[in-house]
Amino acid sequence: MQVYQIEQWDGPRCIAQAEVLAAFLDVVLPDDWSNFAEKLQGRRALNAHVAVDQAGRVIGLKLGYERNRGVFNSWMGGVAPDVRGQGIAAALMDAQHAWAKTAGFRGLETATRQPNQAMAILNLKAGYMVAGLDVTPGEPTKILFYKGL
């Protein structure tokens, strides 16, 4: 039984809810999320798919924007640790891809930091192809993916 709903947030709503998104991201991707609203400003076609539980708590996120003409960059996201393994990431990905296709994008790109093998496998299952590696000394290796729509 699904105990969450997926909402689609446009750019202005993402920016207005930047503190909520930053607090969620700090749980799933600990980092410095200060000034997150500023990082969202100016992103073309900024869009999020947000999984919300029955209590209104954000439990999942897929956030992206148009990086290259006609290509949507699935920038970041995650699922709350206490609800992982329930298909939320796949549902968010499906919703994002359907939206991107309807919005007229011709493809999607994303990157997965290693050792996040679960996300790399989910990307492959969703039809992404490995497009390359980003190897930066002192940083986790990123697998770069692309999917045509």
Disulfide bonds with the S-S distance in Angstrom:
none
